[in-house]
């Protein structure tokens, strides 16, 4: 109603004619239809006068009637006949030729509907017969402002649950489907799809699926107007949330893929922004196998705006992979993180390989993730961390078969009765060679990079391997033993070796024959043929060698006392042999009779992945919780080059999303983010460090006390010495962070707390105010002796602050310290503190200090934090002595403390109390004080008041 002031300014003369000259834009309390009650204007009754002005030729008269309909209904709703007459007037006003009148009427429909629901038993019938048709009809109004108003009113009515299901399905949805049809006007279609998207979350799920979802899917692929697709892409996440996981995967995902590949970059940007909402409504398998590759494409989109939106959504998207059964955390109703209850941990441990239901669905048990002990962490996890349910296991073919046939609890290996002896011996040879074992950890070249995970079975978590004492390394002794026993074994295995070599020669010959057709002018195929030819010759030599062949002389000359030399001499031959075998095996596996070209490309990819340096670099980031490329892209957000090609604030976005990513990965994979966190903590932009400072307490909950002490405490210490803009983030959650540390680590910060009193800018009083609030909470973390030695001095310093807000909150801190002493039977410390208060405040040369002493005494009595005998002995005499203070403000607060707090306690109302007479004499003296304010508060009846209210009154003095 932004245009109403214009009406009042332009038509003030018309208002004067109605008899209320003072009516203006600021006169909200006056009834708009007051002129109906003015006598002497005409001889018509109020209802007839209403009809007269409702159908007047003056537009302003009709606007006033439409604007005051709520008051009219209040006046005429008691009489049924008058009520129906008013309803007829409403219908006629909705058909008014002036758009402003129709707009005014629409804006009054929600409050009228609320009033009728509360006062009319026949509200459903009346609302459905009179008001709903008005809203629905105005959705097709030719005036743009009327349509906008009707759309807003419709959404308000749906949000307040004022429209019944029958009207939604039979009146609202049909008109929306008509407006969004392909033959409808383009402007109407864009508006209709916007309403459909917004109301999807306000109506029932069945209504959306039956009536609105088919049209929404049709509009997502609309090729006539890109604005329609833009609205669909922007609200895609809300629609997915409204229909649920099953309908999302069945109907919406395909449309989402199309929108992510749209030619208009605005569509792709909108999809990137709502990616997390879409992912939240899909299963873990779909999230990993379908949405992750799609999101990788958005991260490398040619449009910078799309990449920027994708990187901003990268962290939230990764957070949808979080699973409470893996992370050991759950989110409370208030949104805070908390450790899982111990009983749930025990139940999770007792479950044999079956994860508890996660946040996104259930699934079959799958391969577990790397334990904390193998990732350089020992944070004392109480349960095996399990992979998200329902995820596909990928790796080398041998490893895949291992996990498909079960996991042996004794040694981590699985016997597969279907494997041939040749495959078994090949696995043995691979395990015996250190370098070949490293090579065998690589996934096959045909695996998609999105689904690539660590393939080594040693990286799989096992309860037995995690809890037992580590076994000694005997790999070198084993190789020495094998070198000595190889001569004896060759005699036993000669028959099997001949058979295997024959089989290998036959397979190689078949592949060579199939490759010869493609080797013309193809250097890749030629290189592959050369490898196979060399392998064929080697197999022929093995078959013709004599059984009594001896070991190489170099190996026999190595003395037994130097096993290391033997291993060093054997590794090159073993490595080259295993690499040759691996190359041939990959070629045989990936090449079929009609698929030679694919085998060539897979072989070349395998050769590129055999670089040891790449293995070492990526080893620290290996995990199996989320697709590895997503983690790699998230880690790369700290690269300075990203700030130039994507967004200058990309590091801040990374810092903002890092706790969510850490929650998804779990503490067992913290090593993947540790370097990134340290890089962000040392970023030159204080905004990045500030973001980390505000969330470091949440990250500490995720990591646990041991990892927090090892990795977060040093960064936390750095934040303590940073700029005030960064320190305030640490200070606001200081209690939340310190309570997560162990007692010995927590005590180290006692001395550093006083550094918060000093700020870069002394005018930054809110910093000291926040410190006082945190100290009130921190008191419970330390014993009374530590509080007395360290925190008490900070409190006294804050009580003398120049800013009154800091002083008032510090007085509450002083009361909390006294309560800490006496509740922990530290009366001696409490008495010393009381004496310190008397010296510092009662005998302070400034009247502000003496006034503070009166307030502290009042708060002590109100909170009952000091025993009564201690109070009347040590504090009461000093308090009563303020009656002769020369400053009236001090005596005013003394009068309030005595009359409203002290004398309200039962102890001081007891006639036998020896201190009652002294208190009464002081009150009488204050009642006759020469200052009127002092005498006024001294004569008030005792009234229990809240300390906060008293503090608020005192700050006004």
N, C-alpha and C positions, 0 to 999 in steps of 0.2 A: 504493500500500500504506500509506496514511495511517492505516489502522485497526490496523495490526500492533502498535504500542505498547500499544493498549488490550488486546489479547490477552495481552501479556506481563504487564501490570499486573494484570489480572483473574484470570489463571490461573497465577500464579507457583507456587502450591502444586502444580499438576499437573506443572510442570516439575521441581520438586524430587523428585517421585516417580520421575522417569526417571533420576535420578542426576547431573544437572548443575545444581546449585543456583545457580551463578554466571551462568547463562544469562539474558541480559536484552536489552533493546532495542538496546543499544550493542555487543553481542557479534556483529558481522557475520562475523567470520572463522571462527566455529565451525560445523561441519556440523550442519544441522538434523536430519539422520537419524542422529546419533551414537548414539542409544539403541538402534539396530538392532545395534550392535556390542558392547553392554554384556553381558558374560557373567553368567550366574547368574540372569537375570530369568526365563527359562523354558528348556526343553530344545529349543525350536524352532530350526531353522537361520535365517539372516538373511532368506532369501526368504519363508519361511513366516511369520516374525515380521512381515515387511512386509505380507503379506496380512492378518494378524490386525489390525494397527493401521489398515490402509486401510479395512477394513470394520467397524471398531469402532463401538459405539453412542455413544462419546464424540465429539462434534463436533470437539473440539480435536485429537484424534488424527488424524482425517482431514485437518484443516487442515494439520497438521505434515507429513503425508505429501505432500499436494499442493504445499506450499511447498518441499519438499526433493526434488522429482522430478529436478532436474538432477543432484544428487549421486547419486541412485539410479541414473540411467542411466550415470553414470561408473563405478559399481561393478559393474553387471550387464550392460554392453553387450558384454563379451568373449564371453560364452556366449550362443549363439543362442537356446537354449531359455529361459534366464532373461530374455533381452531380450524375447521374445514374451510372457512372463508379465507383465513390467512394463507392456508395452503394453496388455494386457488390463486391468490395474489402472487405467491411465490412462483407458481407455474407461469403466470402471465409475464412477470418480470424476467423470467429466464428466456422469454421470447422477444424481449425488448429489442428495438432496432438499434439502440445505442450500445456499442461494445463495452463502454465503461460501466454501464448499468449491469450488464451480464457478468462482467468481471467482479464487480462489488458483490453481487449475489453469490457467485461461486466461492468467494473467500469466506462467506459466512456459513457455508454448509457444514464444515466440520464441527464448529462449536454448537450449531443447531442440532446436529445429529447426536452429539454428546448429551445435550440437554434433554432431548426427546428420549434417549435410552434410559436416562435416570428418572424421568417423570411420566412416561407414557407406557402403559402395559402393552399397547398395540404398536410399539415401535417398529417391529419387523415389517408389518404390513404398511404402515405409513411411510417408512423410509424407502421401501421397495417400490411403492406406488407413485410417490411424488418426487423424492430427491434423487434417487439413482438415475431415473431417465434424464434428469437435467444434466447430471455429470457426464453421462454417456453421450448424450446428444452434442454437448459442447466439445467433445473430442474431435468432432468433424466441423467445427465452426470455421468459417472463412477468415475470421480475424485471428491473427497470430497470438495476441495477448490473451484472448479468451481461451484459446487452445492450451497455452502454457498454464493458465490458471486451472483449467479442468484437469490437466495431467497432474499437477501438484496436489490438487484436492483428492484425486483418485488414489494416489499413493499414500496420502495422509489417512484416508479412510481405511485402506488396506492395512496400514501399519497399526492403527488403533483397533483393528478387528471389528469394524463397524459394518462391513459388507458381508452378507451371508453367502454361504457356499453356492446356493442355488443361483443367486444373482451374479456371482463371479462366473459361473460356467455358462449361464444362459444369456447374460447381457453384456458383461465386460469382455470376456474372451472373444465372442463372435465379432464385436466391433473392432477389436484389435487385429484379429485375423483378416478382416476385410480391409482395414487400412494398410496392412503390411503385404497385401497381395501384389503380385508383379504388375497388374494393370492399374494399381492405385498411383496417386500422385507421388512424386519422389519425396517431396517435403513431408507428406503424411507418413510415408513408409519409414523414413528415418526417425520420426517421432514415435511411431508405433513400436519399432524394434527397441527403442530406448525404454519404453514403458514395459515391454515384455521382459526385458532383462532385469529391470529393477523390481518388478512385482514377482519374479520367480522365487525370490526368497521369502515372500510374504504370503504365498498361497500354499496349498497342500502339495505334497510331492506327486500324488497321483494326478492332480489337475495339470501340473506342469508337464508330466510325461505324456498324458493323453492329448492335451490341447495345444500346448505352447511349444514343446520340444521339436515336433516335426517342422513347424514353421521356422523356428530358430535355426535348425540345421540347414533349411533351404536358404535362409537369408545369409548364412555364413559364406555360401558360395555364390552370392548375388554378383553377377557380372555387369549389371547396369549402372549401379551407383556405388562407388567405393566408400562413401560415408556410411552406408548400411553395414558393410563389412567391418568398418572401423569401430562402429558401436558394438558389434558382436564380439570383436576381438577384445575390446576394452572390458567388457562385462563377462567374458568367457568363464573366468574363475567363479563368479557368483552363480552362474547357471550350473556349473559342475557341482558346486556345493549343494545346490537345491535338488538336483536329481540323484545324487549319490554316486558311488563307485561303479556299480554295475551299468547304469545307463551311460555314465561318462565313457567307460571303455567300449561300450557297444555302439554308441551313436556319435559321440562328440569328439573322440580322439582323432578320427580320420579328418574331420573338419578342422580341427586344431592344426594338424600337420599341413593342411592346405593353406591356412592363414599364415603359418610360419614361413611358407614359401611364396607368399604373395609378392607380386611385382612392386606394390606400393610399400615403401619403407615404413610408413606410419603403421601399417598393419603388423609388420614384423616387430616393430618396437612395442606395440600394445601387447603382443603375445609374450614378449620377453618380460614385460612388467607383471603379467598375471600368471607367469609360469609356476610360481610356488603354489598358488591356489589350485591350479590344475593338477599338479603333482600330488598335492595332499589328498585328492579324491581319486587316486589310482592305487593299484596294488603294487607291492614292492617289485614284483617281476616286471610289470609294465614300466614302472619308474626307471628301472635299471636298463632294460633292454630297448625301450622305445623312446622314452623322453630324454634320456641322457644323450644319445647321439644327436637328437634334434637340438638340444640345447648347445651342444658343441658347435653346431653349424651357426647358431645365432651369435656365439662368441666370436666367430670369425667372419661375421657378415661384412660385406663391402661398405655398408653405410656406418659412419661413425656413431650416429645417434642410436642405432640398433645395438651396436657393440656396447655402448655406454649403458643402455638399459639392461642388457644381458649381464654385464659384469655386476651391476647393482643387484640383480636378482640371483646371482650365482650363489652367494652365501645362504640366502633364504631357501633356495632350491636344494642345496646340499643338506640343510637342516631337516628337510622332510624325510631323509634317510634315517633319522634318529629312531632308535628302538629302546624303550626302557629296559627290556630284558638284557640288552647288551651293555648299555651305559651304566646300569646300576642306579639310575636316578629316575625320579618321576616328578611331574609338575603338579603342584597343588592347585586348589581352586582359585587362590589369589594370584596365581601366575608365577610364584617363586619356585626355585628348584630345591629339591630335598632328596636326601639319600633314601633308597628303598628300605622299607621296614625289614628288620632282621629275619622275620619269619618267612618273608618272600624270598630272601636270599637263600635260606636253608632249603626251601622248596625247589628253588631253581637248581641248587647243587644236587639235590637228590634225584632230580629228573635226569634220566640217562640219555643225554644227547638231545633232548626235546626242549626247545626254548619255550618260555612262557609266552602267552599271546602278547603281541606287540601293539604299538599304537596304530598300525595301519593294516592289520589283518593277521590271519594265521596262515601257517604253511608247514610243510614238512621240515624236519630237522636237516640241516645241511652242514657243510664244512665249517669248522670254527676258525676264529681269527687268531693271529699271533699273540701269544701271552706277553705280559708285561716284562717277564724276565728275559725274553729274547730280544726285546727292543730297548734294552738298557735301562729299564725302569723296574723298581721294586716297591710299588706302592701298597702292597699288601691287599690285593683284591681278594674278596671272599667268595667269588664265584667265577666259574669259567665264562669268559665272554664269548657269546655265540653270535653267529651271523644272522642277519635279518631273515625271517622265515620266507620260504618260497623263492629263494634266489637260485639262479642256475650256476652250477659248478663247472668251471672250465679250466683247462690246463693241458698238459701233455696227455696223449692217449693213455699212457700207462697210469698216470695219476688219476685220470677220470675213471678208469676201471677200478682203481683202488677204492675210490670213494663211493662208487656205485655198489660195490660188493660188501662194504662194511669197513669198519676200522678196528684193528686188533688192539685191545687194551694193553697187551703185554709189551709189544715192541713197536707199535705204530705201523706194522706192515700187514698186508692182507694177501692171503694165498688165493689165487684164482685158479680153480681146477680146469678152466677152459683154455688157459694159456698154454702155448706150445713150449716144449723144452728149449727151443731156440730163443724164444722171447725171454724166457727165464734166465738163460745164460747171458743174453745180451744185457739184461738188467743188472746181473751180477757184475759184469765187466764194467758197466757204467758206474756202479757204486764203488768199485774198488779204486777207480782213478779219481783223484781229487779234481782235476780240471774237467774231466768228462762229466763229473757230477754237477759242476757249476754250469756246464753247457746244457745238461739235461734239464736244468731248472727252467730253461726258457720255454715259453709256450710255442706251439707250432705256428708257422708263418701264416697259416690260414685263419688264425684267430683274429677277431676284430679287436682293434686297440681299445675300443670302449669297454670290452669285457675282460681285458687282460688282467690277471691277478697273479700274485706269487704262486709259482707252481711247485716249489719244493715241499715235499711232505714233512721236512723238518720244521717248516714254518707253521705247521698246523698245530693248534693248541691241543694238548693232552693233559689230563689230570695227573697221570703217572709221571710224565716227563716234567711237569711243572713243579710238583711237590717233592720229588725224590732228590737225593743228593746227586749233583752232576757226576757223570761217569768220566774216568780218565780218558785222555786222548791216546789211542793205541793205533792210529792209522799208519804211522811209520813202521811200527813193529809188525803190523799185518802185511805190509808190502814186503818187508824183509822175509817174513815167513813164506809168503807166496813165491818169492823168487827162489827159495830153497826147495819148495815142494812142487815147482812146476814140472820138473823132469819126471817125477813119479806120477803126476796126474796125467801127463800126455799119453802114457801107455793105456790108461783106463778110458780116456775120452776120445781115442783116435777114431773109433767107429762113428760116434756121434758127430765128430767134427767133419768127417768125410761126407756124411749124410747132409749136414747143414750146409756145407760148402756147395754141394750139388744143387740143393734147393736154391741157394743164393745165386749160383751161376745161371740157373734156368730163369729166375725172375729178372736178373739183369739183362739177359739176352732178349727177353720179351720186350723190355722197355727200350732197349737199344734199337730193336727192329721198328718199334712204333715211332721213335724219334728221328730215324733216318729220313722219313718222308718230309720232315719239317726243317731239316738242318740247312737247306739251301738259303744262302744270304741271310742267315739268322745267327749272329755271333753268340747269342745266349744259349740257343739249342746246341751249337757246336761245343761251347764250354761244358755243357751238361753231358754231352756225349763223351767228351774227354774224361770227365770224372768217372762215368760209368765204365768206360773202357779200362781205366786204371784199376778200378775195383774188380773187374772181371779178370784181369791178369793176376791180381793179387790172390783171388780165389783159386785160380788154376795153379799157382805156385804152392799154395797151402795144401792143395790136394795131392800134389806130386812129391811133397817133402817127405823125408824118411822119418819113421817114428822115433829113432834114437838120436834125433838132432839135439845138439847141445845148446846151452844158453850162450849168449854173447860173452866174449872173453872179458870185456870191460866190466860186466856184472859179476863174473866169478872172481875177479881180482879184488873186489871191494872186501875189506875185512869185516868180520861180524861185529866188531866193536864200534863201527862207524855206520850205523843204519841210516843216518842222514845223508851220507854220500850216495848210498844205494838209491835212496828215494829220489835224490836230485838227478841222478843219471837215468832213472827210469821214467820220470815225468814227461820229458819231451817226446819220447817214443809213444808213451801211453796217450798223451794229449793228441798227437797227430793222428794216431790210429783211431781214437774215439771220434775225432772230428771228421775223419774220412768216413767212418761208419755212419755217423749222424747225417752227413751230407747224402750218402747213398740212400739211407732209410727215408729221409725226407723226400727225395726224388721219387723213390718207389711208392711212397704213400700218396704223394700229391699228383702223380702222373698216371693217367689211365690210358687205355688204348686210343681214346679220342680227345685227350685233354693234356696234350704235351705243353701247350703254351702256358696254361695255368701252373703246371709244375715248375716251369722255368722261373716265372715271377716269384713263386713261393720260395724257391731255392735261393734266389738272390736276396729276398727279404731276410731269410734265415741267416745268410752269411753276414748281412749287415748287423744283425742283432748279436753276433758272437763277439763283439768288441768288449773286452774286459773293463775298459774304462767306463763305458756306459752302464755296465752292471754295478760298478761301485758307486756311481753318482746317484743312481735311482734306488739303491738298496735302502737308503734311509727313509724314503717316502713310500715304500711298499706297504699296502694295506689291502684289505678285502671287504671293507664296509661299503664304500662308494666306488663308482667307476674311477679308475686311476686318472684318466684325462681331466675329469672335473677337479680333482684335487690339484693336479698340475697347473691348471688354469687359475685356480684360486691362489696358489702359492705365487704364481707369476704376477699377481696384482701389485706386489711390492717392487716390481721391476721399474726403474725410472722411465724406461722406454714406453711403458703403458700410459704414463701420465701424458706423453706427447701424442700418442696415437688413439687413446680412448677417452680419458677424462683426467683433469688435473686433480680431482678429489678421489681418485680411485683407491689410493692408499687409505683414506678415511673410510671408504666403503668397506674395504677389507677388514679394517680394525673393528668396524661396527658389527660385521657378520661373523667375526672369528669365534666368539663363544658358542654360537649356534652350530658352526662347523665342528668345533671341539666336542660338543655334545653328541653330534652324529657319529663322529669317529670313536668316541670313548677314550678313556684315559690310557688304555693299552696302546693307542696309536698317537699319543701326544707327540712322539718323536717326529711325526710328519709335519707338525705345525710349530714345533719349538723354534726352529730357525726363523720362520716367518714372524712369529711373535716378537722375537728379539730384534728383528729388523724394524718392525713397526715401532717398538719401544724406543728405538734410537732415531726415529725419523726426524728430519729437520723441521717439519711442520708441527707446531704445538697442538693443532687441532687433532692430528692423528694420535698423539700421545694422550691428549685429554680424553679422547674416546676410549682408549684402553684403560685409562685410570678409572673411568666411571663403571667399567665392567669387570675389573680384575677380581672383585669379590665373587661374581658369578662363575668366573673361570676357576677360581679356587674350589668352589663346591664341586665342579665337574672333575677336577684333577685329583682331589683328595689331599690329605695333609702332607704326605711325603713328597709328592711331586710339587706341591705348592712351596714347601720349604726349599726344595732344590732349585726350582726354575722360576717361580714367581716372586719369591722374597727379594732376590737381588734387583729385579725390575721394580718392585714396590719401593725398595729403598731409593732407587733412582728418582722415582716420581715424588718422593718426599722432599727432594732438593730441587725440584723443577720449578717452573713458573707457577704463579698463583692460579692461573687458569687450568693448569694440570693438577696441582695439589688439591684443588677443591673437589675434583673427582674422587681422589683417594679419601679425602676427609669425609665426604658425605656418606661413605660406606666403610668407615674405619672400623666400627664395631663388627660389622658383618665379616670383614676380612680377618681381624685379630682373633675372633672366636673360633676360626677354623685352624689356627696354628696350635701347636703343642705349647705346653706351659713354659718350657725353657726358651722356646723361640719367641713366645709372646712377651716375656719379661725383657727381652732385648730392646723393645720399643718404648719402655717406660721413660728413658732419658730423652728419646727423640720426640716424644709428644710435646715437649715444651717448645720445640722449633716451630710448631704451628702458630704460636702466639705472634711470631714475627712474620710480617707480610711485606711484599714488595711495595705496597701502597698502604699507608696507615689509614686511609679513608675507607679501605675495604673492610668495614666493620662486620659485614655478613660472614666473612671468613671466620672471625673470632666467635660470632654467634653460633655458627655450625659446630665449631670446636666444643663449645660448652654443651651443646645438645648431645654430641657424641660421647663426651666424657661422662654424662649421666648414665649412658648405657654401658660404657666400658667399665664402670666401677665393679660390676659383678664378675669381671674376668680376673681381678687381682685380689690378693689378700689385704687385710687392713694395714699391715705394715708397709706394703708397697704403695697403697693409697696415701698413707701419711707422708712417706718419704718423697713421693714424686707428684701425685695428682693434686694433693692439697695445695701446694704452692702455685700450681697453675690456676686453680680455682680462685685463690686469693688475688692473684694478679688480674684475672678477668673481672673480678668484683670491683676493681678500681679503674675499669676501662672508661674512656671519655664518652662513649656512646651509651645512652641509657638502656637501649634494647639489649646490649651485651651485658650490662650490669644486672638487669632483672632476671635474665635466664641464668646468670652466674649465681644469683642468690638461691635459685632452686638447686643448682649443683652443690652449693654448700650444705643445704638441708639434706640432700641425698648422701653426701659424705658422712654427715653425722649419723644418719640412719644406718649406713654401712658399718660404722664403728660399733654402735650400741647393739645392733642385731647380731654381731659376731663376737659379742662379749669382750670388746676391746674398749672398756670404759676409760682406761688410762689415756689412750689415744684420743678418745672423745673429749676428755677433760682438757687435755692440752690444746686441742683444736678450739674449744670454747674460749679458753684464755687468750688464744691468738686472735679470735674474733673480737673479744672485748678490747684488746689493745689496739687493733687495727681500725675498728669501726666505732666503738663506743667513745673512745677518746680521740677520734679523728678531728683534725683541725677544721676540716671542711664539713659543712652541714649535710652534704650528700652522703658522706660516710656514716654519720649518725642516723640519718634517715634509713640507710640500708640496714643498720643494726636493728632498728625497730621492725622493719619488714622481715628480717631473718627470724627474729623472735616470734613474730606472728605466724610465720610459716612453720616453725618448729612445733608450736602448740597445735596448729591445725593438722599437721601430718602425724603428730604424736611420735616423732622419731627419737625423742629423748625422754627418759623416764621423768615423771613429774617431780620426784624428789631432787633429781639432778637439776632440773630447770629452775625450781624455786630457790635452790641454793646458789647456783652459779650465774644464771641469766636474769632472773627476775629483779634482783636489786639494781643491776646496771640498767635494765629496761625502765624501771620506775624513776630512776634519776634523771631521765630525759624530760620530766615534766617542767623543769626549769630551763630548758634549752631556749636560747634567745631567738631561734628561727621558728616561725609559725609552722612551716611545712613539716618540721620534725615533730612538733607537738600534735599536729593533725594526724599523722600516721600513728603516733603513740595512742591517741584517743581511739582510733579505729582498732588498733591491736587489742587494747584493753576491753573496750565496750563490745565489740562485735565478735571477737575470737576468744579472748581469755575468759571473760565472764560467761560465755556460752557453754563452757565445759562444766561438767557436774562437779569436778573437784573444787572449783573455785566458787560454786554456789552452795557448798556445804557450810552450814553455820558454824561448825566446829573447826573450820580451817583457820589456822593461826595467821595465814597470809591474806585472808579475805579483807581484814580491816585496812591493811596497808593499801591494797588495791582500790578499795572504795574511797579512801582518802585522796588517792591520786586522781580518781575519776571525778570526785567533787571539785578538786582544784582545777581540773581541766574544764569542767562545766562553767566555772566562773572566770574562764580565761578572757582576756581582753580582746582576743581575736575571735571574730564571729564564727569562722569555719571550725576552729578548735572546739568551741563551746557547742556548736551544732552536732558534730560527730560524737562528742562526749555524752550528749543527752539522748542519742538514738538508743532504741531498745536493742538488746543483744540479738543478733541475727547471724545464723551460720551462712557464710559466704564462701564461694570458691576462691582459692588463692589466686587463680588466674584473673578473676574479675577484680579482686583487690589490687593486683598489680596493674591492671589496666587503668583503674581509677588513679593510682598513684602517679602514673606516668603523665597524667594530665595536670598534676599540681606544679 
